[in-house]
């Protein structure tokens, strides 16, 4: 009986211990007699937390950078914006496109690294690069409407009609190219890889942007004034265009909307609240294709074409982002302003008139041209233009950054920046030069004239006779494009391409010097039919540079850096040649 009572008591005690310990059963571990005893601890129970929602990359970017949003930024605009109609040929410039890119997006976009990235459409490319398939993504206009394949087709038809103004420009991009629509996709097929077509398709520089079909139809060009091509079912070269001029019709899918457009006084852009940051598939983008964060609530661009007035207003704090003349740089820095490389460059050089009609010219002799190259001091020329050495970069190439594969030292190794009287005279002695004048064309004021004033004494120092042909700016623009105006040397400037040198339209293609060369033609033919940065393209570019070394059709001195100035609390995130500011923000 006592044994039974003892068992019952033991069972009651065990149940009491379990009740005191909560719901979880307890287990005991035999103690180690060699270790001191440890106090027992219990872990309090906590209710399960709801799982954190998974954020998209775009949402995560916004969350991580939330403190950068807000404010109005006032910026200077150094020239007028003749149009906000992105399909108009006037918008196809490095200057105007910086504003149209706030409002519109491409089908796909070519970045400064020479690669293509999705915008309105995703894309795939065949192994040989001759077929590219673009497929609609879920993108919306600023008015909330979803973009459709019909919008894309209507935009493409309108931009071809309005922007490709001649048969030669049309053939440059579209010759040998066909296209068709299949569901939500457009398939482009080229006979060979066509770098010009690809660049046109993805260029952030104006033109091929997407807008609603109804706007394309409302502002349709007069197709009867253009030329219809049955091979592509496109009309090009329309002489009667219908330009978008009403702010409410400037509808795109870019990060901002147009609030005000008065191209000769003021532009105002406000954030597009329907804009979705593109953060998938562009992780290595370094320019216009990088995520457009749209930090600022409102951009106000004030037109001010006078450099002195720009400087005064920037120093006075009227502009958050403006321009300062070189003579006032020290003052600006002492006042707490920040100086930024705007990514733009002014590249100056001279080209030789090698047209067949000028065959009797002294510069028709390659040794005369080599003598000129050997004596010119590029730094001295550019400093005479800039007024300050800080802006001068000696780099005689069409590509400065972006696709580094094209960078080369070939020009520096062959008389560029030699500044040698002896070497120049050695070339001159091999030539047929007998003292006849060399006519140097420039306009009567500005940077070209300053450069000419530096170059001419250099040429005279080796015995060349130079005759300055100084004309007004309008005459200069016309005359340098005409080989029969009596000049032997012309001057030119150009904004350098960052992506692919074959896309250059002036020096690199020889259009200003009437330079004909089998070596040049062969190299450019390869570059036009091979992808940017490919081994074939890079080798062809070096072959092209060798032809420039051997034949000296032109001489690029280098470039001048373009600077932007901001007030001290502005963080400038601008990237690329055209200094897009949608990622700028105010430091809190």
DRENVEXMAR-191661 format. One record per residue (C-alpha): residue in three letters; x, y, z. Coordinates in steps of 0.2 Angstrom, whole numbers, padded with zeros to 4 digits, always signed. Each point is the difference from the previous one (the first is absolute). Layout:
! residues N
alaXYZ ...
END
This chain:
! residues 588
unk+0000+0000+0000 unk+0014+0012+0005 unk+0008-0004-0017 unk-0016+0004-0009 unk-0002+0017+0010 unk+0018+0004-0004 unk-0003-0002-0019 unk-0015+0010+0000 unk+0009+0015+0009 unk+0014-0002-0012 unk-0012+0002-0015 unk-0009+0015+0008 unk+0017+0009+0002 unk+0005-0004-0018 unk-0016+0007-0006 unk+0002+0016+0011 unk+0018+0002-0007 unk-0006-0001-0018 unk-0014+0012+0003 unk+0012+0013+0007 unk+0012-0002-0015 unk-0013+0005-0013 unk-0005-0009-0015 unk+0017-0006-0005 unk+0006-0016+0007 unk+0016+0000+0009 unk+0015-0011-0002 unk+0015-0002+0012 unk+0018-0003-0005 unk+0011-0009+0012 unk+0012+0012+0009 unk+0019-0002-0002 unk+0007-0001+0017 unk+0016+0008-0006 unk-0009+0017-0005 unk-0008+0012+0011 unk-0019+0001-0001 unk-0008+0013-0011 unk-0015+0010+0003 unk-0015-0006-0010 unk-0008+0013-0012 unk-0016+0000-0010 unk-0003+0008-0017 unk-0017+0011+0000 unk-0011-0004-0014 unk-0004+0013-0013 unk-0014+0000-0013 unk+0006-0003-0018 unk+0003+0017-0010 unk-0008+0002-0017 unk+0012-0002-0014 unk+0008+0016-0007 unk-0007+0003-0017 unk+0013-0003-0014 unk+0004+0017-0009 unk+0005+0002-0018 unk+0016+0007-0004 unk-0008+0016-0004 unk-0009+0001+0016 unk+0016-0004+0009 unk+0009+0014-0008 unk-0014+0012+0005 unk+0000-0006+0018 unk+0019+0000+0001 unk+0001+0018-0007 unk-0016+0007+0008 unk+0009+0015+0008 unk+0006+0007-0017 unk-0017+0004-0007 unk-0008+0017+0000 unk+0003+0018-0005 unk+0001+0011-0015 unk+0016+0002-0010 unk+0003+0016-0010 unk+0012-0003-0015 unk+0007+0011-0013 unk-0003-0004-0018 unk+0013+0007-0012 unk-0010+0000-0016 unk-0018+0000-0006 unk-0009-0017-0002 unk-0009+0002-0017 unk-0011-0014+0003 unk-0006-0013+0012 unk-0007-0011-0014 unk+0013-0014+0002 unk-0004-0007-0018 unk+0005+0017-0008 unk+0017+0000-0008 unk+0004+0016+0011 unk-0001-0011+0015 unk+0014-0011-0007 unk+0014+0009+0009 unk+0010-0003+0016 unk-0006+0016+0007 unk-0019-0002-0003 unk-0001-0018+0004 unk+0005+0003+0018 unk-0018+0007+0003 unk-0010-0012-0011 unk+0008-0014+0010 unk-0008+0006+0016 unk-0017-0004-0009 unk+0002-0014-0012 unk+0008-0017-0001 unk+0007-0011-0014 unk-0005-0017-0005 unk+0017-0005+0005 unk+0014+0012+0005 unk+0019+0000-0005 unk+0010+0005+0015 unk+0018+0008+0001 unk+0008-0017+0002 unk-0006-0005-0017 unk-0013-0012+0006 unk-0019-0001-0002 unk-0012+0000+0014 unk-0019-0002+0001 unk-0012+0014+0002 unk-0017-0001-0007 unk+0004-0017-0007 unk+0010-0015+0004 unk+0011-0007-0013 unk+0010-0015-0006 unk+0013-0001-0014 unk+0005-0014-0011 unk+0017-0007+0000 unk+0006+0009-0015 unk-0009+0016+0005 unk-0010+0001-0015 unk-0017-0003+0008 unk-0006+0010+0015 unk-0017-0004+0008 unk-0008+0014+0011 unk-0014-0005+0012 unk-0012+0011+0009 unk+0003+0002+0019 unk-0012+0007+0013 unk+0003+0018-0002 unk-0012+0015+0003 unk-0001+0018-0006 unk-0001+0014+0011 unk-0019+0001-0002 unk-0001-0018+0007 unk-0004-0009-0017 unk+0010-0016-0004 unk+0012+0001-0015 unk-0006-0011-0014 unk+0009-0008-0016 unk-0011+0012-0010 unk+0008+0015+0009 unk+0017-0007-0004 unk-0004-0002-0019 unk-0008+0017-0002 unk+0015+0008+0009 unk+0012-0009-0012 unk-0010+0005-0015 unk-0001+0018+0005 unk+0019+0002+0005 unk+0005-0007-0017 unk-0011+0012-0009 unk+0005+0015+0010 unk+0018-0003+0005 unk+0009-0009-0015 unk-0001+0015-0012 unk+0009-0007-0015 unk+0002-0016-0010 unk+0019-0001+0006 unk-0005+0001+0018 unk-0014-0012-0002 unk+0011-0013-0009 unk+0014+0003+0013 unk-0012-0008+0013 unk-0012-0010-0009 unk+0008-0007-0016 unk-0001-0019+0001 unk-0011+0000+0015 unk-0018-0008+0001 unk-0012-0001+0015 unk-0016-0008+0005 unk-0012+0000+0014 unk-0005-0017+0009 unk-0012+0002+0015 unk+0009+0012+0012 unk+0017-0001-0009 unk+0009+0008-0014 unk+0013-0010-0009 unk+0013+0010-0009 unk+0011-0009-0013 unk+0016+0007-0009 unk+0010-0008-0014 unk+0016+0003+0010 unk+0002+0007+0018 unk-0003+0018-0003 unk+0008+0011+0014 unk-0009+0016-0007 unk-0017-0008+0001 unk+0003-0007+0018 unk+0006+0017+0005 unk-0015+0009-0007 unk-0012-0013+0008 unk+0008+0003+0018 unk+0007+0017-0001 unk-0004+0011+0015 unk+0004+0015-0011 unk-0018+0005-0005 unk-0010-0009-0013 unk-0006-0017+0003 unk-0011+0002+0015 unk-0017-0007+0004 unk-0016+0010+0002 unk-0018-0004-0001 unk-0007-0005-0017 unk-0014+0013+0001 unk+0013+0014+0002 unk+0010-0007-0015 unk-0016+0001-0010 unk-0005+0017+0007 unk+0017+0007-0006 unk+0002-0011-0015 unk+0012+0007-0013 unk-0006+0003-0018 unk+0005-0017-0007 unk-0003+0006-0018 unk+0015+0012+0002 unk+0011-0015+0004 unk+0007-0015-0009 unk-0008-0017+0002 unk+0011-0016+0000 unk-0010-0016-0003 unk+0015-0010+0006 unk-0003+0005+0018 unk-0018+0007-0001 unk+0007+0017+0007 unk-0001+0018-0007 unk+0015+0011+0003 unk+0006+0018-0003 unk-0017+0009+0002 unk+0002+0018-0003 unk-0017+0005+0009 unk+0001-0005+0018 unk-0013+0003+0013 unk+0010+0004+0016 unk-0007-0003+0018 unk-0002+0017+0008 unk-0012-0003+0014 unk+0007-0005+0017 unk-0015-0012+0003 unk+0005-0010-0015 unk+0018-0003+0005 unk-0004-0017+0008 unk+0014-0012+0003 unk+0005-0014+0012 unk+0016+0009+0006 unk+0003+0005+0018 unk-0007+0018-0002 unk-0015+0009-0008 unk+0001+0017-0009 unk-0009+0013+0011 unk+0006+0015-0011 unk+0009+0001-0016 unk+0006+0017-0006 unk+0015-0005-0010 unk+0008+0018+0000 unk-0003+0004+0018 unk-0004-0015+0012 unk-0004-0018+0001 unk-0008-0008+0015 unk-0001-0019+0004 unk-0009-0008+0014 unk+0002-0018+0006 unk-0010-0013-0009 unk-0009-0009+0014 unk-0004-0015-0011 unk+0018-0003-0004 unk+0007-0017+0004 unk+0019+0000+0002 unk+0008-0013-0012 unk+0012-0010+0012 unk-0001-0017-0008 unk+0013-0004-0013 unk+0010+0016+0000 unk+0011-0003+0015 unk+0016+0004-0009 unk-0007+0016-0009 unk+0011+0015+0002 unk-0010+0014-0009 unk-0018+0004-0006 unk-0005-0019+0002 unk+0004+0000+0019 unk-0014+0001+0012 unk-0009+0017-0001 unk-0004+0004+0018 unk-0009+0016-0003 unk+0005+0007+0017 unk-0005+0018-0003 unk-0018+0005+0000 unk+0002+0014-0013 unk+0013+0006-0012 unk+0000+0018-0006 unk+0011+0004-0014 unk+0003+0018-0003 unk+0007+0005-0017 unk+0015+0011+0001 unk+0011+0001-0015 unk+0012+0013+0006 unk+0016-0007+0009 unk+0003+0015+0011 unk-0018+0000+0006 unk+0000-0018+0003 unk+0015+0002+0011 unk-0007+0014+0010 unk-0017-0009+0003 unk+0009-0016+0005 unk+0011+0009+0012 unk-0015+0009+0007 unk-0009-0017+0004 unk-0014+0003-0013 unk+0005-0017-0008 unk+0003-0016+0010 unk+0009-0006-0016 unk+0008+0012-0012 unk+0015+0006-0009 unk+0016+0010+0006 unk+0012+0009-0012 unk+0018-0006+0003 unk+0006+0017+0006 unk-0012-0002+0015 unk+0004-0018+0005 unk+0010+0004+0015 unk-0013+0012+0006 unk-0014-0013-0002 unk+0011-0013+0009 unk+0003+0012+0015 unk-0019+0003+0001 unk-0003-0018+0002 unk-0006-0005-0017 unk+0004-0017-0007 unk+0008-0003-0017 unk-0005-0016-0009 unk+0006-0008-0017 unk-0016+0001-0010 unk+0005-0014-0011 unk+0000+0012-0015 unk+0015+0004-0011 unk+0004+0013-0013 unk+0012-0008-0012 unk+0009+0011-0012 unk+0010-0004-0015 unk+0004+0004-0018 unk-0004-0010-0016 unk+0009+0001-0016 unk-0010+0003-0016 unk+0005-0016-0010 unk-0014+0002-0013 unk+0005-0004-0017 unk-0004+0018-0005 unk+0014+0005+0011 unk+0013-0012-0006 unk+0012+0015-0004 unk+0000+0006+0018 unk+0016-0001+0011 unk-0010-0011+0012 unk-0003-0013-0013 unk+0018-0006+0003 unk+0000-0011+0015 unk+0017+0005+0006 unk-0006+0018+0002 unk-0014-0007+0011 unk+0012-0010+0010 unk+0011+0015+0002 unk-0015+0010+0007 unk-0004-0014+0012 unk+0018-0001+0006 unk+0001+0018+0005 unk-0017+0004+0008 unk+0000+0001+0019 unk-0018-0006+0004 unk+0001+0006+0018 unk+0005+0018-0005 unk-0015+0000-0013 unk-0013-0006+0013 unk+0007+0011+0014 unk-0002+0015-0012 unk-0018-0005-0002 unk-0004-0004+0018 unk+0010+0013+0008 unk+0005-0012+0014 unk+0010-0017-0001 unk-0012-0008+0012 unk-0013-0004-0013 unk+0013-0007-0013 unk+0001-0019-0003 unk+0012-0006-0014 unk-0009-0014-0008 unk-0001-0001-0019 unk-0014-0013-0001 unk-0018-0001-0004 unk-0003-0011+0016 unk+0004+0007+0017 unk-0008-0012+0013 unk-0014-0013+0001 unk+0006-0014-0012 unk+0019-0001+0006 unk+0004-0013-0013 unk+0001+0014-0013 unk+0013+0010+0009 unk+0017+0000-0008 unk+0017+0008+0000 unk+0003-0001-0018 unk-0002+0019-0004 unk+0012+0005+0014 unk+0013-0012-0007 unk+0000+0008-0017 unk+0004+0019+0001 unk-0015+0006+0009 unk+0005+0013+0013 unk+0018-0001-0006 unk+0003+0019-0001 unk+0016-0003-0010 unk+0006+0013-0012 unk+0014-0012-0006 unk-0012-0014-0004 unk-0013+0012-0008 unk+0013+0007-0011 unk+0006-0018-0005 unk-0017-0004-0006 unk-0001+0017-0009 unk+0016-0004-0009 unk-0007-0016-0007 unk-0015+0010-0007 unk-0003+0009-0015 unk-0004+0016+0009 unk+0007+0016-0008 unk-0007+0014+0010 unk-0018+0002-0006 unk-0013+0006+0013 unk-0010-0012+0010 unk-0018+0007+0002 unk-0006-0003+0018 unk-0019+0002+0002 unk-0008+0006+0016 unk-0013+0012+0007 unk+0004+0017+0006 unk-0003-0003+0019 unk-0002-0013+0013 unk+0010-0016+0003 unk+0005-0004-0018 unk+0008+0017-0002 unk+0009-0002+0016 unk+0007-0017-0005 unk+0005+0007-0017 unk+0010+0013+0008 unk+0010-0013+0009 unk+0002-0012-0014 unk+0005+0012-0014 unk+0017+0006+0009 unk+0005-0018+0002 unk-0002-0004-0019 unk+0009+0016-0004 unk+0015-0005+0011 unk+0004-0014-0012 unk-0001+0010-0016 unk-0018-0002-0005 unk-0010+0015-0006 unk-0017+0001+0007 unk-0014+0011-0006 unk-0015+0003+0012 unk-0017-0001-0007 unk-0011+0007+0014 unk-0019+0001-0003 unk-0016+0003+0010 unk-0007-0015+0009 unk-0013-0004-0013 unk+0012+0000-0014 unk+0012-0010+0009 unk-0013-0014+0003 unk-0004+0000-0019 unk+0017+0001-0007 unk+0008-0013+0011 unk-0012-0013-0008 unk+0004+0006-0018 unk+0017-0006-0006 unk+0000+0013-0014 unk+0000+0015+0011 unk+0019+0003-0002 unk+0006-0007+0017 unk+0013-0013+0004 unk-0002-0001+0019 unk-0017+0000+0008 unk-0004+0000+0019 unk-0013-0011+0008 unk-0006-0005+0017 unk-0010-0015+0006 unk-0007-0008+0015 unk+0009-0017+0002 unk-0010-0016+0000 unk+0002-0010+0015 unk-0006-0017-0007 unk+0007-0004-0017 unk+0011+0011-0011 unk-0007-0005-0016 unk-0016+0009+0004 unk+0009+0016-0001 unk-0007+0011-0014 unk+0014+0012-0003 unk+0018-0003+0003 unk+0000-0019+0001 unk-0010-0003-0016 unk+0010+0014-0009 unk-0016+0009-0005 unk+0008+0017+0003 unk+0017-0003-0009 unk-0006-0010-0015 unk+0013-0013+0004 unk-0001-0015-0011 unk+0011-0015+0005 unk-0001-0019-0004 unk+0007-0003+0018 unk-0013+0011+0008 unk-0014-0007-0010 unk+0004-0018+0004 unk+0002+0004+0019 unk-0017+0009+0001 unk-0009-0013-0010 unk+0005-0013+0013 unk-0004+0012+0015 unk-0017+0003-0008 unk-0004-0019+0000 unk+0007-0006+0016 unk-0007+0003+0018 unk+0007+0014+0011 unk+0016-0006+0010 unk+0002-0016-0010 unk+0017-0006-0005 unk-0003+0003-0018 unk-0007+0018+0003 unk+0015+0004+0011 unk+0013-0006-0012 unk-0009+0009-0014 unk+0001+0016+0010 unk+0019-0002+0002 unk+0001-0003-0018 unk-0009+0017-0003 unk+0011+0009+0012 unk+0015-0007-0010 unk-0007+0007-0015 unk-0002+0017+0009 unk+0018-0001+0005 unk+0006-0004-0018 unk-0011+0012-0009 unk-0003+0014+0012 unk-0017+0006-0006 unk-0004+0010+0016 unk+0008+0004+0017 unk-0010-0001+0016 unk+0009+0011+0013 unk-0009-0008+0015 unk-0015+0007+0010 unk-0006+0012+0013 unk-0009-0006+0015 unk-0018+0007+0002 unk-0003+0004+0019 unk-0016+0002+0009 unk-0001+0009+0017 unk-0012-0003+0014 unk-0004+0008+0017 unk+0008-0009+0014 unk-0015-0010+0005 unk-0003-0008-0017 unk+0007-0017-0003 unk+0003-0002-0019 unk-0003-0018-0006 unk-0001+0005-0018 unk+0008-0013-0012 unk+0004+0001-0018 unk+0003+0013-0013 unk-0017+0009+0002 unk+0000+0002+0019 unk-0017-0007+0004 unk-0004+0006+0017 unk-0014-0012+0005 unk+0011-0008+0013 unk+0006+0016+0008 unk-0006+0004+0018 unk+0002+0012+0014 unk+0011-0005+0015 unk-0010+0000+0016 
END
